[in-house]
């Protein structure tokens, strides 16, 4: 088991962020059907689950059944993938709306186009993320992503669909208007999905010299702590350089982060087990005014309180 743990600790991130993206690239650049990209994503989720079982960062976050949120996660996955597919379908519409000859460097090798698109999207997502923590209407939507009390592979796509759409429109529409080809857009989407899965995976990855340069693992745990505003740092999707430039990079939490330190401090009873409630959440949550009555235990029957308590005890 020790050997397997060490393999996962060192191989998980390179597998997810080098082997899988390169495989996706080779499939698309050699003209294979886009459907193969679904296989890449399924492999990524399966690998994340396996890695979380073998070498978890926090044991307390691994028992999906005890957390009782599997159904919610499945619905979030469907909502996420539908919006990604919608985004891809919108590309021809946007190209039709902006019919000028794009300035996209289509004569560059595809890997160079993809690298440029990824760096741009990484910066754009970081800025949207920063504003999502500093501008109340956006925070209400983004809070759905922060409400759950643990981090794991699925967390990256636990988002409100409205926030997801804002991310996609601001983060990638400029690239499409500039003329980004569909092949590059789909590969960019795969790379962003893989990054989100790795960023939130509960895997004890060892990053060596890259640790303070990529925004995953401990750095991202610090972003998710429920200690007031201390988590308002490390907004990056992948590179930490944007946070370093903006002055929002923080490597050292004020105390050690434990498995129970994740979430939103003013909403301890966030509806983690209901997809529908999570969709309603941004419309009933008023930041800075405490927990909405709807979620306070005092408004629940004893049986409902007992259920919440037993689920929280499992976490
Ligand atoms: Zn955030």
Boltz pocket constraint, residues with backbone or C-beta under 6 A from the ligand:
constraints:
  - pocket:
      binder: B
      contacts: [[A, 129], [A, 133], [A, 142], [A, 146], [A, 223]]
      max_distance: 6.0
